[in-house]
Amino acid sequence: RADVSHIVSKYLHSGMDKKEISDLISDQFEILEKENKLFAHYKKGEGNLGNRRDLYIGLFFDRNGNLLGNTSYLDKSNNL
């Protein structure tokens, strides 16, 4: 697992609206929403030699629906 929160912050920065982010990523990510949190999962699929890359993004919002921050990581696994 690799922490990629700083990379995600470049594209989904603090202050962005929750709906704007949902519209931006909904066609590429599986989204699960819970209260003031938004969890997104992107399955890259099987790579060469059974390697898999999954991106998990946790977004945290204030009560007005503005992005406060994220916790994101890239999960690399070998299915061989």
N, C-alpha and C positions, 0 to 999 in steps of 0.2 A: 504494500500500500504506500502510496505517495501522496502527501498533502499538496493539493493544487489550489488552495483557497485564494492565494495571491493572484493566480492566473484568472480564475473566475471573476475576481473583483475588478479586473480590467474591463470586462464585458458587462457585468451586472454590478454596477456601482451603487454605493449607499445613496438613498434618497429616491431611487427608481420606484415607480408605482407597481404594486402587486399584479394588477391586470396587464400592464404593459409587459412585464416579465413573462407572465403566463402565455400571452399571445406570441411572444418572441420565441419561446422554447417548446411550446406544446406540440408542434409537428415532429420534433426530433426526440423528445424525451417522454418517458412515462412519468406522469405527475401525480403525486399523492398530497392532498392538502389537509392540514390539521391545524385548526385555530389560527395562530399567528405565525405558522410555519408552513413552508412549502418544500416538499422533498421531490427531487427529480432524479431519474435513473436513465442513463443512456447505455444500452448494450451495443457495443461495437460489433460483436459477433466473433466468430472463430477466425483467428489469424493463421499465419503460417505455423505449421507443426503443432496445431492445437492450442496455441496461445490465445488468451482472451483478455480484452481490455474493457472494463466497465467504469463509467464515471458516475459518481454519486455526489449530488449537490443538495445541501440543506440550507435553505434561505430563511432568515428570521426578520420579521416585520414588526413595526410599531403598531399601535392601535388604529392609526390612520391609514395603514396599508403601505407605508413607505419602507423600503429595504434598510435594515440596520446592518446586516452583515451575512456572511456565509461560512459554512464549514464544508469543504469539498475535498474529495480524494479520488485518486485513480487506483482501481484495484486490478492488479495484473495477476493472472493465474495461468498455470500450465496444465492443460487437461490430459496430458500424456500419462 
